Amino acid sequence: MKQVTKVHYHSVSKNLDVYFDDHSEVIFSAEFLRVHSPSAEVQGHGSESMKLVLNKQAVGIKTITPVGHYALRLEFDDGHNSGLFSWQYFAKLQAEQTSLWDTYLERVKQHENNKDSVPIKFVP
């Protein structure tokens, strides 16, 4: 399993650089990390589906706290701090970053297209 060796947060660009022990690295926007938080609040509880988190384009990371030798707790400036980003989860995000982001953008687009529609129910 890949291990995270270093992280560096850029407060102006709101990007988090994550470095792994296999010498790979990845850049995550704070928005990407916020909308893909591993917390149950975002991922859903039990069999619930993943929640669609909207309007996080300006979110930043307020604090980064190590949790043991296996994860980071990211506290976002919108108050969200309940997800633990494990090394394994960072590696998954690295491997699937493009598809996860594309899926998220499609979900946002569908939400925007449907938000003004009102179902009509006719009762005889």
CORQUIJO-V858810 format. One record per residue. N is the residue number from 1. RES is the residue in three letters. PHI is phi in whole degrees, 0 to 359 (NA if undefined). Layout:
N_RES_PHI ; N_RES_PHI
//
This chain:
1_MET_NA ; 2_LYS_292 ; 3_GLN_245 ; 4_VAL_279 ; 5_THR_254 ; 6_LYS_198 ; 7_VAL_228 ; 8_HIS_218 ; 9_TYR_259 ; 10_HIS_257 ; 11_SER_291 ; 12_VAL_283 ; 13_SER_279 ; 14_LYS_60 ; 15_ASN_245 ; 16_LEU_247 ; 17_ASP_273 ; 18_VAL_238 ; 19_TYR_248 ; 20_PHE_246 ; 21_ASP_289 ; 22_ASP_269 ; 23_HIS_72 ; 24_SER_270 ; 25_GLU_212 ; 26_VAL_212 ; 27_ILE_246 ; 28_PHE_246 ; 29_SER_284 ; 30_ALA_299 ; 31_GLU_299 ; 32_PHE_302 ; 33_LEU_294 ; 34_ARG_294 ; 35_VAL_282 ; 36_HIS_245 ; 37_SER_305 ; 38_PRO_284 ; 39_SER_292 ; 40_ALA_296 ; 41_GLU_301 ; 42_VAL_263 ; 43_GLN_286 ; 44_GLY_98 ; 45_HIS_266 ; 46_GLY_58 ; 47_SER_268 ; 48_GLU_296 ; 49_SER_278 ; 50_MET_298 ; 51_LYS_283 ; 52_LEU_266 ; 53_VAL_263 ; 54_LEU_248 ; 55_ASN_59 ; 56_LYS_247 ; 57_GLN_300 ; 58_ALA_261 ; 59_VAL_293 ; 60_GLY_234 ; 61_ILE_259 ; 62_LYS_275 ; 63_THR_218 ; 64_ILE_234 ; 65_THR_238 ; 66_PRO_295 ; 67_VAL_237 ; 68_GLY_58 ; 69_HIS_245 ; 70_TYR_220 ; 71_ALA_198 ; 72_LEU_232 ; 73_ARG_258 ; 74_LEU_260 ; 75_GLU_256 ; 76_PHE_271 ; 77_ASP_285 ; 78_ASP_267 ; 79_GLY_98 ; 80_HIS_288 ; 81_ASN_207 ; 82_SER_266 ; 83_GLY_259 ; 84_LEU_259 ; 85_PHE_271 ; 86_SER_284 ; 87_TRP_301 ; 88_GLN_298 ; 89_TYR_291 ; 90_PHE_300 ; 91_ALA_296 ; 92_LYS_297 ; 93_LEU_298 ; 94_GLN_298 ; 95_ALA_293 ; 96_GLU_246 ; 97_GLN_306 ; 98_THR_295 ; 99_SER_291 ; 100_LEU_297 ; 101_TRP_293 ; 102_ASP_299 ; 103_THR_296 ; 104_TYR_299 ; 105_LEU_298 ; 106_GLU_293 ; 107_ARG_296 ; 108_VAL_297 ; 109_LYS_299 ; 110_GLN_298 ; 111_HIS_299 ; 112_GLU_297 ; 113_ASN_291 ; 114_ASN_259 ; 115_LYS_293 ; 116_ASP_263 ; 117_SER_280 ; 118_VAL_238 ; 119_PRO_292 ; 120_ILE_252 ; 121_LYS_241 ; 122_PHE_265 ; 123_VAL_246 ; 124_PRO_289
//
